[in-house]
Amino acid sequence: MRRLPITFWTTVFVTVVCVTLVALDFERSWHARRVLLEQTERNATNLARAMSEHADDTLRTAETSLADLQERIQTDGTSPTQMARLHRLMADHVHRLPELDALSAYDETGRRLVTSQADQDRAVNNADREYFQYHLRNPGAGSRIGRPVVSRATGRWVIPVSRRLDKPDGAFDGVVLATIAIDYFREFYASFDIGADGAVALLSDDGTMLVRRPFREQSIAANIGNTPLYDAYTRVARIGTGMFRSTQDGKVRLNSYRPLQHYPLFVTAALSKDEVLAHWWRDTLTHTAGVIVLAALLALFGQRLVRQMRRRLQVESKLREARDSLAGLNAALEKLALQDGLTGLANRRQFDVSLGNEFSRATRHGAPLALAMIDVDHFKAYNDRYGHGAGDICLRAAAQAIRRQTPGRAGDLAARYGGEEMAVLLPNTDVAGAHAVAERMREAIAALALPHAGSPHGIVTISAGVAAMVPRRGVDAASALLELADRALYAAKAAGRNRVADGPDSAAP
């Protein structure tokens, strides 16, 4: 049989190499596209999480101010002296909290009683506002986030947050109101790099648009109830991602949406699909053209194959570097989402996750798990006397003292549980050990000697309740440990505060 010439085998080899190169380039480009979209989805998800946390914290600040204002009016009345004092307090609140545009109170007829603004004209009447009519018809102490309105005092768009005032017999007695300037959210959203065609928005659960970037005034209070995005949020999943065409400007974007933790609102972060893939298209077209040229030249210049392979490795190395850079950014965003901004301790979300993980680990290994619940004594009196700014400083100092006394073992966690209450999770620890740790924390905070004229001890102190258990599979739940520690904390308070009380120790042999 006649042997085929070397030229044939050379032609076959070059043909196979060229086809293989083109196929590999297509697979690499398609994989790069898939990776890029996955990374974009993660970025959008992290952005939506940050927006949700920000909006939740902003509304909680407004709600806290409203609750304080409601309590003062219903307790102290509406005398001229009290209204003058409230005006000063409200003005100070608004000055210290950039989230707030204004605080106001209205009587049962809608006439303004007091406001944080300089203009105290009591002839102003807001009985026609949607939030006023809602509270007039709906008894209850809950807060309401209303539709955006134009402020009659400043002419700016604001989001109203309101609570109902009740008379002693439960009858309607008016409304307390906090307004948040839409410009506050616009400035925050402007800090995100979402590209030229990206969009972010804050919406109510009924589909009402509250804030959107890019900003268009006609979009405020618009309803998106008939859009694919809203349909996915209400019918598919409360947290998710999807590629949707915007009804605002017709652009196709990758949307990540999620609800606020404590309020009937949700946020969406959307990155333009065309904008995200524009660089990929340019890179792919350029690279594909190069591969085709390479395949043509390979028939004449086979010796350049190694050099071209080296070029491919360099391109892939750059892609890995970009991937690693994005992974670092995602890790940093994840860390910020799990830290309490005021105290620097772990936040409630991280505590809940750690408690679940450690409870499962203790169940599997039959090991004890202890929890210390800590509360700053007479903290409301501290805030009332020294102001909320001093209260924040006090909480930070107490948090740092608690963190320094936390053993620091794997699994140990100090977290801000809520308000002035903190929690310390101590794996592989019984009640005696947890008591010793909590006692050191109590002594460390007492040693700070922070003055507190509203406390019988004259300084800032803490009360702590500790409990421990060896969880039994299928019998005990993490909430049981929380309840035991909470009961112990209440026992410490009932016994006079500035002490550590022990709950039942089911971790004992």
N, C-alpha and C positions, 0 to 999 in steps of 0.2 A: 504494500500500500504506500502511495506517495506521501511523503511527509509534507505537511503544510509549511509554507515559508515563514521565516521569522517576522516578515512584514505583516503577515496575517495576525500572528499572535500579538504583535505590537499594536496593530489596529484594534484587536479585540480588547487588549489591556487598557489602551487609552479610552476606548469607548466605554468600558465598564467603569473606569475611574471617573470619567466625565459624568456618566449617569448617576453614579454613586454620590458624587459631589453635589449635583443638583438636588438629588433626593434628600441628602443630609441637610443642605441649606434650607430647603423648604420645611423640613421637620424642625430645624433650629428656630426659624423665623416664627413658625406657628406656636412652638413652645414658648418663645419669648413673648409672643402676644398673650398667650394664656397666663403666663407668670405676671406680666404687666397688669392685666385686668384683675388678677387675684390680689396683687399688691395695692392696686387702686381701691378695690373693695375693702381691704383692711384699713387703708387710710381713711376712707369715707366712714367706716364703722367707728374708728377711733375719734374722728372729728364729731360724729353724731353723739358719741358718749360724752365728750367734753362739753358740747353744747347743752346736752340734757342736764349734766351736773351743774353747769353755770346757771341755766334757767331755774332749776330746782332750788339752788341756793339763793338766787335773787328773790324768788317768790316767797321762800321761807323767811327771808329777812323782812320782807314787807308784811307777811302774816304775823311775825313775832311783834313787830311794831304795832300792828293793828290790835293784837290781843292785849298788849300793854295799855294802849289807848282806850280800848273798850272797858277793861277792868277799872281804869282810873275814873272814867266818866260814870260808870254804873255804881261805883263805890263812893266816890267823892262828890258826885253831883255836878251841876253846870252853873255854879255861882260865878259872878264876874271875877272874883279872886281866883277861883279854880281855873277858869278859862284863860286868864292871863298866865297863870303858871303852866298850864298845858301848852299854850302857844310857845313859851320859851323852850319847853322840853321837846316839842315837835320840831321846832326850828333847829334845835341842836341835833336831833335824830337825822333830819334831812341833810344837815351840813356834814355830818360824819359818815353818812352812808350814801355813796354815789349812786346806788341802785334806785334810791327814792327821788322822785320829782317833787312830791308834795304829800302832806298828811292833812286830812280835814275831818270834821265831824258835822253832821246835820241832824236837826231835830225831826220829829215825826211829820212835820209839814214840808220838809225839804229845805228849810231855811238853815243857812250855815251858822253853826255855833262858834267854831274856832278853826283856824288853819295855820299851817306852818309858814305860810307866806306873809310878807309884810302887810299886804292889804287885808285888813280884818273886817271888810264891809259885810255886815250881817244881813244885808238885803239880798245877797246872792242866794238863789234858790235852785236846787238841783232835783226837784221832785219829778221832773220829766225824764231824768236819766234812766236807762234800762236797768242798771244795778239797783237803783232806789226802788223802782217798781217791783223788782224781783223780791227784795227783802220785805217790802210791804206785804206781799202776798204769800211769802213763804217763811213761817217761823222756823227758828233754828239758829244755832250758834256758829255754823260753819262759814268759812270764807268762800267768796265767789270771785272768780276771775272773769271780768266782763269783756265785751267787745271793745276794740280800740275806739277812742273818741278824741275829738279835738278839745284840749283844755280851754275852758272859758277864761282862765286867768292868764295863760301864757300863749295860747294859740298854737301849741305844739300837740302832735299826736301822742297820746299816752294810753297805757293799759291800766284800767282800774281794777284794784283788788279791794274788796269791801267785806264788812261784817255788819250784822244787824245788832242794834241796841234794843234791849228789852226793859220794860218797866218791871217793878217788883211782881206785878200780877201776870207777867208774861206778855203783855200787850206791846205792840210796836212802839218804839221810842226813838227811832231814827237810825242813822247809818254812820259808821266810821269808814273812812276811805283812804287808801294809799294809792298813789299813781306812780307808775314807772314809765319814764320817757322812752319811747321807741328808739330815740337816738342813742340811749344807753346800750341797747342790744346791737344797733347798727355799728357803733364804735367797736364793740367786742367782735362782731362777725367780720369787720374790716381787717382784723389782725390775722385772719386765716388766709393762707395761700391756696386759693381754689381755682387759680387760672382765670383767664379772661372770660370763659363761658361757664364757669361753675356757679352753683347757687346753693344757699342755705336758707332755711326758714324755720320759724316757730309757729305752730298752729294749735288750735283747740281741737278737742276730740270730735266736735261736731263739724270740723272741716273749715272753720273760720281762720283766715290768714291773719296772724298778728304782726309778724315781722318777716321781711324777706330781703336777702341780698342776692342780686342787685335790687336796689330800692326803687320802687315805683309807687307813688302815692295812691294811684288808683287800685293797687293790689291790696292795700290795707283794708281789712274787714271783708275782703272777697271770700267767696266760698268755693272750695275745691271738692265738694262732696261728690261730683260726678267724674272724677279723674281716676285713672288707673292706680296712681299712687295711693289715694285715699281708699280705694277699693281693696288694695292689697293690705293696707294697715288695718282695716276694720274686718275683713273677711278671711284673710290668709294667716297673718301672724302680726302680733304687735311689735315684734322686733324682726327686722329682715332687710334684705337688699333686693334691688331689681332694676332693670333697665326700662325706663319710662320716657315717653315724649311729654315735655312740659306743655301745659295748656296756657302758660304765661307767654312764652316766646317760641314755642315749637321745637326747641332743641332736645335731642335725645341725650339723656344723662343716666349715669349709674347712681342710683339713689340708695342711701342707707338711712333707715328711719327707726326710731325707738321712742317710747313714751317717757315722760317724766316720772320719777319714782313716786312722788306724793301729790301730783296735780293732774287734772284731766287735760293735759296738753301733750303734744309730741313734737319732735324735731326731725328734720330731714337734712342730710348733707348730700349734695349731688355734684358729681364731677362729669364734665362733658366727655362723652365717649369719643367724639371726633378729635377733641383736643388732646385727650390722653393718648390716642393711637396715632396722632399726627407724626410724632417723632418716630414711632415704630414703622409707619409707612415709608417715611423718608429713608430710614436705616435699611428697611427690607428691600426697597427698590434699588438703593445704591449697592447694597451687598449682593443682591441677585444679579445685577448687571455685572458686578465684578466677577462673580462666579462663572457667568456665561463667557465673559472675556477670558477668564482663566482656562475654562474648558477648551475654548478655541485655540488658545496659545499652547495648551498642553500637548497638542498633536505635534507641534514643532519644537517646543522647549520643555521637554519632560524633566530636565534637571532643575526646573524652578518649582517643582512640586513641594519640596520640603519647605522652601521659603514661604509659599502660600499657606501651607499647613501651620507654620509658625504664626502667620498673620491671624488665622482663625483662632488659635489659642489665645492670642492677645485680646481679641474681641470678646471671647468667652470670659477671660479674666476680668475685663472691665464690667461685664454683666454681673459676675459674682460680687465684685466690689460694690456695685450699685445695689444689689440684693442685700448684702451685709449692712450697708449704710441704712437702707430702709428698715431692716430688722432692728437695728439699734434705735432708730427713731420710734418704731412701734413699741419697743421695750420701755423707752423713756415715757411715752404717753401712757402706757399701762401702769407704770409706777405712780405717775401723777394722779391717775384716776383712783388709786387705792390709798391715798394719803389725805389726812385731814388738813385743810389749808390753814387753820388757825393755830393748832397745837403742834403740828408736825408728827403726831402719832398716826397709827393706822386709822382709817375711817371705818364707818359702820359696815360698808360693803366688805372690806378686807377681813374685818372681825368675823362677820357671818360665815365667810368662806373658810377661814382658819378654824373656827369652832366646829364646822361640819367635818373638815378633814381630820382634825385631832380627835374628835369624838369617834369617828369611824376607826381611826388607828388604835385608840384605846380599847374599843370594842373587840377589834381583831386580836390584840395582844393581851387582853385581860389586864391592862395597866390602869392606874388611877389617873384621873384628869380633874384638876382643880380650877376654880374660877373665883376671882375677887372682883366684886362690884364696888366702885368707889364714887362717893358723892361729896362735892365741896359743900361744907356746912354753911347754911344761911346765905347762899349765894345770891338769891333774889334781893335780900336786904343789902348785900354788898353792892349789887348793881344800882339799886335805888339810891344808895348813899353816895357812891363814888362815880357812878356813871358807867355806861357800857364799855367805853374805851378802857377804863381801869379794870373792868371785869374781864375783858379779853386778855390784858396783861397778866392778871391773876391766874386765869386758866392756863396760859402758856407756861408760867412759872411752875404751877402745880404739875402740869404734864411733863415738864422736863425733870422734876424731882421724881416722879413716878417712873419715867423711863430709866433714870440712873439707877434706881433700886430694882428694876426688873432683872432677873438673873442673866438673861442673854443666852440661854441654851437654845438649841434647835427646837422650834415649836413655841417658845415663849413669845407672847405678843401683848403689847400695851396698846390700847385703842381708845379713841373717843367714842363712847357709846351713844351719846346724845346730850346736848346742852352742857351742863356742868358734870355730867356723869361719865365715868371712865370705867374700863374693864381691863383686867389683866388675866390672860389665859396661861395656865401653868401645867403642861403635860408632866406625867410621871411624878406627881406631887399629891400628898394627902392634905387633910385639913390643917394639921399642925404646921406643915411646911408652908402652906399658903398663908396661914395666920402670921407666921414669922415674917414672910415677905411683905404682907400688908402692913404689919406693925412698923417695919422699917420705913415704908412709904409714909405712914402717918407721922412718924418722928421726923422724917426729912422735911415734910411740908411744914410742920410746926416749927422746925429750926429756921425756916425762912423768915419767920416773925413778920409776916405781912400784916400790917394793922387792919383791924376789922372792928369798928366801933359797934356794929350791929350784932356781934357775937358775944356770948357770955365770957368767952375766953380772951377777948380783946385782940385776937389774931386770927388769920385764916387757918382753919383746920379741916380735916376730912373725916368722914365716917366710912367704914368699909364692912362689907359682909362677904365671908368666904364660905365656899362649899366644895365638896369633892365627891366623886363617885367612880366606881369601876363599872362602866356601862355593860349592860347585858343585851346580847343580840336579840332583836325582836321584842324587847321589853321596854328599854329606856330610850328616851329621845333627848337631843341636845337641849330642847326647851325646858326639860326637867331640871337640868343643871343651872340654867339661867334663873328659873323660878326659885330654886333653893338659895342661890347667892343673893337674889333680890330680897327674899324674905329675911335673910341674915342682915342685909343692909338696913331694912326697915327696923329690925330689932336693935341695931346699933344706934339708929336715930332715936328710937323710942327710949333707949336707955340713957340719953343725954348727949349723944353725938361725941365727936372727937375720940372715937374708939373703934376697935375691930371686934365684930361679932361673928361667931362660927355657926354655920348651918350644919345639918346632919352630915356625917362622914360615912357614906356607904363604901368608901375606899378602904376603911379599916378592915383588917383580917377578921 
